[in-house]
């Protein structure tokens, strides 16, 4: 992802009648990920299955003796979609052979070689279409009927989607430190800002984002990409701060983003009026999310050097070139572009000599 090898998780969703399978990519295996992935599948196929059988879904529910204990978020999710569900028994491969086979099938056909992408949301959208493409031309292993035809029968048996999509987030309350920082999972640090030092904030944990809200007013304070794994992370990393800074542009002077930018960029942004600086910070935020921090900063530097400004189109083009691995071209002598001033004259019927001079 954006040039960095990242270990992900892919839940396999299969329709045994047709043997069609769908999958999505997530960075964790929590109930938020499951409750995000299933609605993506439901909306893609156009309805809700009447019943779902889960295997190896610890964060959704687990069987303890004869009792199945489900997570609070999943219970709300199932009620919202009217989904009946059950769980397979441990060590009972005969109950789940279809989905276990589909895990390997997806791995071999969708993740070998390792795919490359910059945005996991867009990649997941393409992945659903790629999954159905795998069923085109394939015949059901037992019935001999094309899987695509049987999958249309699956679709006809689906229940309708509810009017509104389920909000796939788990709300928690976190108390901030004296620096306005709280942790998720014990090792991932996120900042609510100094104004929330030693105060409690409401935190919405989603599959891909962590949203911080004022507990009293409900107002959004900050939003960060959610971090996973056992290695400690810190939202003070400048690559995570542009989004927060766009919500609180008055914090520019004391921000870690300002400290991390080249001097010429800082000088330009310092000289701008607040509205112009806020617009340029949004460009930095969007290009950083699309191309990565280094490419976004390089794109802004190139745009500033070439045009004297930071318009979105120039920055996007420069950032894309930087992300592709090219280097800035340096000339020994300054290039004189004044010769192109004669172009309007040619358009108005200039003479041959002017054309020759322009060509020279």
MOVENTA-V936096 format. One record per run of one state. SS is the DSSP state (a for helix, b for strand, c for the rest). FROM is the first residue (numbers start at 1). TO is the last residue. If there is no record, write none. Layout:
ss = {SS SS}
from = {FROM FROM}
to = {TO TO}
This chain:
ss = {c b c b c b c b c a c b c b c b c b c a c b c a c a c a c b c b a c b c b c b c b c a c b c b c b c b c a c a c a c a c a c a c a c a c a c a c}
from = {1 9 10 12 16 20 24 26 27 31 46 48 49 51 55 61 65 67 71 72 82 84 88 93 96 97 111 120 136 139 140 146 147 157 159 160 170 176 181 185 188 192 194 197 200 206 209 215 220 226 233 235 238 241 242 248 249 255 256 261 263 272 274 292 293 308 312 324 338 348 352 360}
to = {8 9 11 15 19 23 25 26 30 45 47 48 50 54 60 64 66 70 71 81 83 87 92 95 96 110 119 135 138 139 145 146 156 158 159 169 175 180 184 187 191 193 196 199 205 208 214 219 225 232 234 237 240 241 247 248 254 255 260 262 271 273 291 292 307 311 323 337 347 351 359 360}
